[in-house]
């Protein structure tokens, strides 16, 4: 990336398409951003000059894209791709790829590294992609081992496949962990879940490492993510974090 002058003389940041493609976590989004027609709708320049404005196409152009979808599945896939592209264009050049803070405020070197006793899946709503601050992404810094901790973005089918396979392989140890939940949401404590395991499967299963799916997002987004997993046949029992732990939930993960 480099600096260039806009028509009014203002300095702008040129953002090469290749760099965006490298960072986007979804095949559909990568394919979409490389279309010349899509680039033209975003900006007349193929190098995507960044001026601080959101660079997605106008609403009428987006509506035409949705009208061209043949199924609801295609529409949802397009919606996720546009969300990820919008997040990348709006925040991508300003933040550290790992901790998602501004580069001048990067904290990667300050985060201690740990190994989790359980398998953790960070299941993020698409709008959480590159959101600042991002406590969920910090968990990946704490445990960079992908065999123990991995991020999955809701709506990115190629990522969700691994999560669903893991849940189906060990349903008796799979559980959702909620840092935020709507009023009246039905959930249990970790002790309740272990007791339920003991009664249903016996002491051997109750002592196994858990397959924990952390639902990351706002209360509304967490509800959407739960429903999405349920549609795939992965309706999980839910553990709610105690109120005192919500501001520092990484340290409260059962170890």
C-alpha positions as CSV (number, residue, x, y, z in Angstrom):
1,X,0.0,0.0,0.0
2,X,1.1,3.5,-0.6
3,X,0.0,7.2,-0.6
4,X,-1.5,8.9,-3.6
5,X,-3.4,12.2,-4.2
6,X,-7.1,12.3,-4.6
7,X,-8.8,14.6,-7.1
8,X,-9.1,17.3,-4.4
9,X,-5.5,16.9,-3.4
10,X,-6.3,14.9,-0.3
11,X,-3.9,12.0,0.4
12,X,-5.5,8.6,0.1
13,X,-4.2,5.1,0.7
14,X,-4.1,2.8,-2.3
15,X,-5.2,-0.7,-1.3
16,X,-4.2,-3.4,-3.9
17,X,-6.8,-6.0,-4.6
18,X,-4.2,-8.7,-4.2
19,X,-3.7,-7.8,-0.6
20,X,-7.5,-7.9,0.1
21,X,-7.8,-11.3,-1.6
22,X,-4.9,-12.7,0.5
23,X,-6.7,-11.7,3.8
24,X,-10.3,-12.6,3.0
25,X,-11.4,-15.9,4.6
26,X,-14.1,-16.9,2.1
27,X,-13.8,-18.3,-1.4
28,X,-17.0,-16.4,-2.5
29,X,-15.7,-13.1,-1.2
30,X,-12.3,-13.6,-2.9
31,X,-14.0,-14.4,-6.2
32,X,-16.3,-11.4,-5.9
33,X,-13.6,-8.8,-5.1
34,X,-11.6,-9.9,-8.2
35,X,-14.5,-9.3,-10.6
36,X,-13.8,-6.1,-12.7
37,X,-17.5,-5.3,-12.7
38,X,-17.6,-5.4,-8.9
39,X,-14.4,-3.3,-8.6
40,X,-16.0,-0.7,-10.9
41,X,-19.0,-0.5,-8.7
42,X,-16.9,0.1,-5.7
43,X,-14.5,2.6,-7.1
44,X,-13.5,3.6,-10.7
45,X,-9.8,2.9,-9.8
46,X,-8.8,-0.8,-9.8
47,X,-6.3,-0.1,-7.0
48,X,-9.2,0.8,-4.6
49,X,-8.1,4.2,-3.2
50,X,-9.1,4.3,0.4
51,X,-10.5,7.7,1.7
52,X,-12.2,6.6,4.9
53,X,-15.6,5.9,3.3
54,X,-17.2,2.5,3.0
55,X,-16.4,1.2,-0.5
56,X,-19.2,-1.3,-1.1
57,X,-21.5,-0.7,-4.1
58,X,-24.6,1.5,-3.8
59,X,-27.8,-0.1,-2.4
60,X,-29.4,-0.3,-5.8
61,X,-26.4,-2.2,-7.2
62,X,-26.4,-4.6,-4.3
63,X,-30.1,-5.2,-4.7
64,X,-29.5,-6.2,-8.4
65,X,-26.8,-8.7,-7.2
66,X,-29.3,-10.3,-4.8
67,X,-31.9,-10.4,-7.5
68,X,-29.5,-12.5,-9.6
69,X,-29.3,-15.2,-6.9
70,X,-31.1,-18.4,-7.7
71,X,-31.7,-19.6,-4.2
72,X,-31.9,-18.5,-0.5
73,X,-28.6,-20.3,0.1
74,X,-26.9,-18.1,-2.7
75,X,-28.4,-15.0,-1.2
76,X,-27.1,-15.8,2.3
77,X,-23.7,-16.6,0.8
78,X,-23.6,-13.3,-1.0
79,X,-24.6,-11.4,2.1
80,X,-21.8,-13.0,4.1
81,X,-19.3,-12.2,1.3
82,X,-20.4,-8.6,1.1
83,X,-20.1,-8.2,4.9
84,X,-16.6,-9.6,5.0
85,X,-15.5,-7.4,2.0
86,X,-17.0,-4.3,3.7
87,X,-15.2,-5.1,7.0
88,X,-11.9,-5.6,5.1
89,X,-12.1,-2.4,3.0
90,X,-13.2,-0.3,5.9
91,X,-10.8,-1.5,8.6
92,X,-8.2,-3.8,6.9
93,X,-5.4,-1.4,6.2
94,X,-5.5,0.2,9.6
95,X,-5.2,-2.8,11.9
96,X,-2.8,-5.6,12.9
97,X,-3.9,-8.8,11.3
98,X,-3.5,-10.8,14.5
99,X,-4.8,-8.7,17.4
100,X,-7.0,-6.4,15.2
101,X,-5.9,-3.3,17.2
102,X,-4.5,-0.3,15.3
103,X,-1.0,-1.1,14.2
104,X,0.5,1.6,16.5
105,X,-1.4,0.0,19.4
106,X,-0.6,-3.7,18.6
107,X,-0.5,-5.8,21.7
108,X,0.6,-9.1,20.2
109,X,3.9,-9.1,22.0
110,X,2.1,-8.6,25.4
111,X,-0.3,-11.5,25.2
112,X,0.9,-14.6,27.1
113,X,0.7,-18.0,25.3
114,X,-1.2,-20.9,26.8
115,X,-2.3,-24.3,25.8
116,X,-6.0,-25.0,26.4
117,X,-7.1,-28.3,28.0
118,X,-10.2,-28.3,25.8
119,X,-10.8,-27.9,22.0
120,X,-12.1,-24.4,21.4
121,X,-14.0,-23.2,18.3
122,X,-14.5,-19.4,18.1
123,X,-17.7,-19.2,16.1
124,X,-17.9,-15.5,15.0
125,X,-20.8,-13.7,13.4
126,X,-19.6,-12.2,10.1
127,X,-19.9,-8.7,11.4
128,X,-17.3,-9.5,14.0
129,X,-14.7,-9.9,11.3
130,X,-12.0,-7.2,12.0
131,X,-14.2,-5.5,14.6
132,X,-12.3,-3.5,17.1
133,X,-11.9,-4.3,20.0
134,X,-12.2,-8.0,19.4
135,X,-11.9,-10.1,22.6
136,X,-12.6,-13.3,20.6
137,X,-9.6,-12.8,18.4
138,X,-7.4,-12.4,21.5
139,X,-8.2,-15.9,22.4
140,X,-6.5,-17.1,19.2
141,X,-3.4,-15.1,20.3
142,X,-3.4,-16.8,23.7
143,X,-3.6,-20.3,22.0
144,X,-2.2,-20.1,18.4
145,X,-2.3,-23.9,18.1
146,X,-5.1,-24.5,15.5
147,X,-5.6,-28.1,16.8
148,X,-6.7,-26.6,20.1
149,X,-8.2,-23.2,19.1
150,X,-9.7,-22.2,15.7
151,X,-11.9,-19.4,14.4
152,X,-14.9,-20.1,12.2
153,X,-17.0,-17.4,10.7
154,X,-20.7,-18.1,10.4
155,X,-21.7,-18.3,6.8
156,X,-18.3,-19.3,5.5
157,X,-19.1,-22.9,4.5
158,X,-15.5,-24.0,4.0
159,X,-14.8,-23.1,7.6
160,X,-18.1,-24.4,9.1
161,X,-17.5,-27.9,7.6
162,X,-14.7,-28.6,10.0
163,X,-16.7,-27.4,13.0
164,X,-19.8,-29.5,12.1
165,X,-17.6,-32.5,11.6
166,X,-16.1,-32.1,15.0
167,X,-19.5,-31.7,16.7
168,X,-20.9,-34.8,14.9
169,X,-17.9,-36.8,15.9
170,X,-18.2,-36.1,19.6
171,X,-21.8,-34.9,20.4
172,X,-21.5,-36.0,24.0
173,X,-18.7,-33.5,24.8
174,X,-19.8,-30.6,22.5
175,X,-21.2,-27.5,24.2
176,X,-21.8,-23.9,23.3
177,X,-20.2,-21.2,25.5
178,X,-22.0,-17.8,25.6
179,X,-20.4,-14.6,26.8
180,X,-23.6,-12.7,25.9
181,X,-27.1,-13.9,25.8
182,X,-30.6,-12.4,25.5
183,X,-32.8,-12.1,28.6
184,X,-34.6,-15.3,29.3
185,X,-32.1,-17.4,27.4
186,X,-31.9,-21.0,28.7
187,X,-28.4,-22.1,29.6
188,X,-26.6,-24.0,32.4
189,X,-23.3,-23.7,34.3
190,X,-20.3,-25.9,33.5
191,X,-21.0,-27.9,36.7
192,X,-24.6,-28.6,35.5
193,X,-23.3,-29.7,32.1
194,X,-20.7,-32.1,33.7
195,X,-23.4,-33.5,35.9
196,X,-25.7,-34.0,32.9
197,X,-22.8,-35.8,31.1
198,X,-22.3,-38.1,34.1
199,X,-25.9,-39.1,34.3
200,X,-26.3,-39.7,30.5
201,X,-22.9,-41.2,29.6
202,X,-21.1,-42.2,32.8
203,X,-18.0,-40.9,34.6
204,X,-15.6,-41.6,31.7
205,X,-17.3,-39.1,29.4
206,X,-17.8,-36.6,32.2
207,X,-14.0,-36.4,32.6
208,X,-13.2,-36.0,28.9
209,X,-11.9,-32.7,27.4
210,X,-14.8,-30.7,26.0
211,X,-15.4,-29.5,22.4
212,X,-16.4,-25.9,23.2
213,X,-18.0,-23.7,20.6
214,X,-17.7,-20.0,21.8
215,X,-20.5,-18.0,20.2
216,X,-18.9,-14.5,19.6
217,X,-21.1,-11.5,18.8
218,X,-23.9,-9.3,20.1
219,X,-26.9,-10.9,21.9
220,X,-28.8,-10.8,18.6
221,X,-25.9,-12.2,16.6
222,X,-25.3,-15.0,19.2
223,X,-29.0,-16.0,18.8
224,X,-28.6,-16.1,15.0
225,X,-25.5,-18.2,15.3
226,X,-27.3,-20.7,17.6
227,X,-30.1,-21.0,15.1
228,X,-27.7,-21.5,12.2
229,X,-26.0,-24.4,14.0
230,X,-29.3,-25.9,14.8
231,X,-30.3,-25.8,11.1
232,X,-27.3,-27.9,10.4
233,X,-28.4,-30.4,13.1
234,X,-25.9,-29.1,15.7
235,X,-28.2,-28.0,18.5
236,X,-25.8,-27.7,21.4
237,X,-26.4,-27.4,25.1
238,X,-25.4,-23.9,26.2
239,X,-23.2,-22.8,29.1
240,X,-23.5,-19.1,30.1
241,X,-20.6,-17.3,31.5
242,X,-21.1,-15.9,35.0
243,X,-21.7,-12.1,35.0
244,X,-18.4,-11.4,36.8
245,X,-16.5,-13.2,34.0
246,X,-18.0,-11.4,31.0
247,X,-15.3,-8.7,30.8
248,X,-12.5,-11.1,31.1
249,X,-13.9,-14.3,29.7
250,X,-10.7,-15.6,28.2
251,X,-9.3,-16.2,31.7
252,X,-12.5,-17.9,32.7
253,X,-12.3,-20.7,30.1
254,X,-12.4,-24.0,32.0
255,X,-8.9,-25.4,32.0
